[in-house]
């Protein structure tokens, strides 16, 4: 029977690890009702809790849970001694304590960002925890600690996220961290202003300019004649050839 319970616990822990990012050491929020049930059934919480969850744990509570046990009198004195051995996590009700169930619920918030387990026997707190996705619930039944199966709210949350309808808190934190590392996180003052981005150059402005065609010469007016200049060639005067007769040759002699 013990092996079967541990198999179920291992299966449930794997579900929360894979879908909600739970990691060791597991943080267990415990109230006075769980300590009273453990005392009544002789369960050693510090020794048996790590063995059952098969991992390192941190047992913790709040100041409101301790104040509630003090107000209930001597009947719960033993539960108070057990609870005050655990770590006390700060809550928002240090000055004005409230009911332990309301205090633990406020520690979980809407999405359990600190990955708390809740160990309680309070029925009202149990019903509230089941309406918050990603919160493992523990209680005591028949002298044994039991890790409850994932609530319908947790299963519906996982199905919606797998369908792409939700973004987990871990994903939001990782996206925000990446933006801060890359310097993309905008300040709240600049969020309303849109930055003008330089666009690509106009492709038409990159084309080469076409040369303009030369204008045709103006046509001559009608009735005007074009003057043509002709070079004047000088005529060379050639002398007639001289004929020498024999008589003239004799006279010369």
C-alpha positions as CSV (number, residue, x, y, z in Angstrom):
1,X,0.0,0.0,0.0
2,X,2.9,2.4,0.8
3,X,4.5,1.7,-2.6
4,X,1.2,2.5,-4.4
5,X,0.8,5.8,-2.5
6,X,4.4,6.8,-3.4
7,X,3.7,6.0,-7.1
8,X,0.6,8.3,-7.0
9,X,2.6,11.0,-5.3
10,X,5.4,10.7,-7.8
11,X,2.9,11.0,-10.7
12,X,1.3,14.1,-9.2
13,X,4.6,15.8,-8.4
14,X,5.7,15.2,-12.0
15,X,2.5,16.9,-13.2
16,X,3.2,20.0,-11.1
17,X,6.9,20.0,-12.0
18,X,6.3,19.9,-15.7
19,X,3.3,22.2,-16.0
20,X,3.9,24.7,-13.1
21,X,7.6,24.8,-12.6
22,X,7.8,23.3,-9.1
23,X,11.4,22.5,-8.0
24,X,13.2,21.2,-5.0
25,X,13.3,22.1,-2.2
26,X,9.5,21.9,-2.0
27,X,8.0,24.7,0.1
28,X,5.2,23.3,2.3
29,X,2.8,25.8,3.9
30,X,1.4,24.1,7.1
31,X,-1.4,25.3,9.4
32,X,-2.4,24.3,12.9
33,X,-5.0,21.7,11.8
34,X,-2.4,19.6,10.0
35,X,-0.1,19.7,13.0
36,X,-3.0,18.6,15.3
37,X,-3.8,15.7,13.0
38,X,-0.2,14.7,12.8
39,X,0.1,14.8,16.6
40,X,-3.0,12.7,17.0
41,X,-1.9,10.1,14.5
42,X,1.7,10.1,15.7
43,X,3.2,11.2,12.4
44,X,6.7,12.8,12.4
45,X,6.3,15.5,9.8
46,X,10.0,16.4,9.5
47,X,11.1,12.8,9.0
48,X,8.2,11.5,6.9
49,X,7.5,14.4,4.6
50,X,10.8,14.2,2.6
51,X,10.5,10.5,2.2
52,X,6.9,10.7,1.0
53,X,7.6,13.4,-1.5
54,X,11.0,11.9,-2.5
55,X,12.8,15.1,-2.3
56,X,14.1,17.9,-0.1
57,X,11.5,20.0,1.6
58,X,11.2,23.3,3.5
59,X,8.5,23.3,6.2
60,X,7.0,26.8,6.8
61,X,4.1,28.6,8.2
62,X,2.9,32.1,9.0
63,X,2.6,34.3,12.0
64,X,-1.2,34.3,11.7
65,X,-1.3,30.5,12.0
66,X,0.7,30.6,15.2
67,X,-1.4,33.4,16.7
68,X,-4.5,31.4,15.9
69,X,-3.2,28.3,17.8
70,X,-2.3,30.6,20.8
71,X,-5.8,32.0,20.9
72,X,-7.4,28.5,20.9
73,X,-6.0,27.6,24.4
74,X,-4.2,24.7,26.0
75,X,-5.9,22.0,23.9
76,X,-3.8,22.9,20.9
77,X,-0.6,23.5,22.8
78,X,1.1,20.4,21.3
79,X,0.2,21.5,17.8
80,X,1.6,24.9,18.6
81,X,5.0,23.4,19.7
82,X,5.2,21.5,16.4
83,X,4.3,24.5,14.2
84,X,6.7,26.9,15.8
85,X,9.6,24.7,14.8
86,X,9.0,25.5,11.2
87,X,10.2,28.6,9.2
88,X,7.9,31.6,9.5
89,X,7.2,33.3,6.2
90,X,6.3,37.0,6.3
91,X,2.7,37.9,5.5
92,X,0.9,41.2,5.3
93,X,-0.8,40.7,8.6
94,X,2.0,41.0,11.1
95,X,0.4,43.8,13.1
96,X,-3.2,42.6,12.7
97,X,-3.3,38.8,12.5
98,X,-6.2,37.2,10.7
99,X,-7.5,33.6,10.4
100,X,-4.9,31.1,9.3
101,X,-7.0,30.0,6.3
102,X,-7.3,33.5,5.0
103,X,-3.6,34.2,5.6
104,X,-2.5,31.1,3.7
105,X,-4.8,31.9,0.8
106,X,-3.3,35.4,0.6
107,X,0.2,33.8,0.4
108,X,-0.9,31.8,-2.7
109,X,-2.4,34.7,-4.6
110,X,-4.1,34.0,-7.9
111,X,-1.3,31.9,-9.4
112,X,0.9,30.6,-6.6
113,X,4.1,32.4,-7.8
114,X,6.3,31.0,-5.0
115,X,5.3,27.4,-5.8
116,X,3.9,26.5,-2.3
117,X,2.4,23.2,-1.3
118,X,-0.4,23.5,1.2
119,X,-0.8,21.0,4.1
120,X,-4.1,21.4,5.9
121,X,-7.2,19.7,7.3
122,X,-9.4,22.8,7.0
123,X,-12.3,22.2,4.6
124,X,-12.8,25.8,3.7
125,X,-9.1,26.3,2.9
126,X,-9.1,23.1,0.9
127,X,-11.9,24.3,-1.3
128,X,-10.2,27.7,-1.8
129,X,-6.9,26.0,-2.7
130,X,-8.6,23.8,-5.4
131,X,-9.8,26.9,-7.1
132,X,-6.2,28.2,-7.6
133,X,-4.3,26.5,-10.4
134,X,-0.9,24.9,-9.7
135,X,-1.2,24.4,-5.9
136,X,-0.4,20.8,-4.6
137,X,-2.6,20.0,-1.7
138,X,-1.7,17.6,1.2
139,X,-3.8,16.2,4.1
140,X,-3.8,13.3,6.5
141,X,-6.1,10.3,6.1
142,X,-6.0,7.0,8.1
143,X,-2.7,7.7,9.8
144,X,-1.0,8.6,6.5
145,X,0.0,11.7,4.6
146,X,-1.6,12.0,1.2
147,X,-0.8,14.3,-1.8
148,X,-4.1,15.0,-3.5
149,X,-4.4,14.6,-7.3
150,X,-4.3,17.8,-9.4
151,X,-7.6,19.8,-9.1
152,X,-9.9,20.2,-12.1
153,X,-8.8,23.9,-12.1
154,X,-5.2,22.9,-12.5
155,X,-6.0,20.4,-15.3
156,X,-8.2,23.0,-17.1
157,X,-5.4,25.5,-16.9
158,X,-2.9,23.1,-18.5
159,X,-5.3,22.2,-21.3
160,X,-6.0,25.9,-22.1
161,X,-2.3,26.6,-22.1
162,X,-1.5,23.7,-24.5
163,X,-4.2,25.0,-26.8
164,X,-2.3,28.3,-26.9
165,X,-4.9,30.3,-25.0
166,X,-2.7,31.2,-22.0
167,X,0.8,32.3,-21.2
168,X,2.2,31.0,-17.9
169,X,3.8,33.2,-15.2
170,X,7.2,31.6,-15.8
171,X,7.0,32.4,-19.5
172,X,6.0,36.0,-18.7
173,X,9.0,36.4,-16.4
174,X,11.4,34.8,-18.9
175,X,10.1,37.2,-21.6
176,X,10.5,40.2,-19.3
177,X,14.0,39.1,-18.4
178,X,15.0,38.7,-22.0
179,X,13.7,42.1,-22.8
180,X,15.7,43.7,-20.0
181,X,18.9,41.9,-21.1
182,X,18.5,43.1,-24.7
183,X,17.6,46.6,-23.6
184,X,14.1,46.4,-25.1
185,X,12.2,47.2,-22.0
186,X,10.5,50.5,-22.5
187,X,10.0,53.0,-19.6
188,X,6.4,53.8,-18.6
189,X,6.8,57.4,-19.9
190,X,7.8,56.3,-23.4
191,X,5.2,53.6,-23.8
192,X,2.6,56.1,-25.1
193,X,4.9,57.6,-27.7
194,X,5.6,55.9,-31.0
195,X,9.0,56.1,-32.4
196,X,9.4,56.9,-36.0
197,X,11.5,54.4,-37.8
198,X,13.7,55.2,-40.8
199,X,12.2,53.5,-43.8
200,X,14.1,52.1,-46.8
201,X,15.0,54.5,-49.6
202,X,12.5,55.1,-52.4
203,X,13.5,52.7,-55.2
204,X,12.5,55.3,-57.8
205,X,15.0,57.8,-56.4
206,X,17.8,55.3,-57.0
207,X,17.3,55.3,-60.8
208,X,19.8,57.1,-63.0
209,X,18.5,60.4,-64.5
210,X,17.9,60.3,-68.2
211,X,19.7,62.9,-70.4
212,X,17.4,65.4,-72.1
213,X,17.3,65.2,-75.9
214,X,18.9,68.3,-77.7
215,X,16.4,70.7,-79.0
216,X,16.2,70.8,-82.8
217,X,17.6,74.0,-84.5
218,X,15.0,76.6,-85.5
219,X,13.8,76.4,-89.0
220,X,14.7,79.3,-91.4
221,X,12.0,81.7,-92.1
222,X,10.3,81.5,-95.4
223,X,11.6,83.9,-98.0
224,X,15.1,84.0,-96.6
225,X,17.8,82.5,-98.6
226,X,20.8,80.9,-97.1
227,X,24.0,82.7,-98.0
228,X,26.6,80.5,-99.4
229,X,30.2,81.8,-99.5
230,X,32.2,80.7,-102.5
231,X,35.9,81.2,-102.6
232,X,37.1,83.3,-105.6
233,X,39.9,81.5,-107.4
234,X,42.4,83.9,-109.2
235,X,42.9,83.0,-112.8
236,X,46.6,82.5,-113.6
237,X,47.7,84.4,-116.9
238,X,49.9,82.3,-119.0
239,X,52.3,84.0,-121.6
240,X,52.2,82.6,-125.1
241,X,55.2,80.5,-126.2
242,X,58.0,82.3,-128.2
243,X,58.8,80.9,-131.6
244,X,62.5,81.4,-132.7
245,X,63.0,81.6,-136.4
246,X,66.3,80.9,-138.1
247,X,66.5,84.6,-139.4
248,X,66.3,86.0,-136.1
249,X,69.0,83.7,-134.9
250,X,71.3,84.9,-137.6
251,X,70.8,88.5,-136.8
252,X,71.9,87.8,-133.3
253,X,75.0,86.3,-134.5
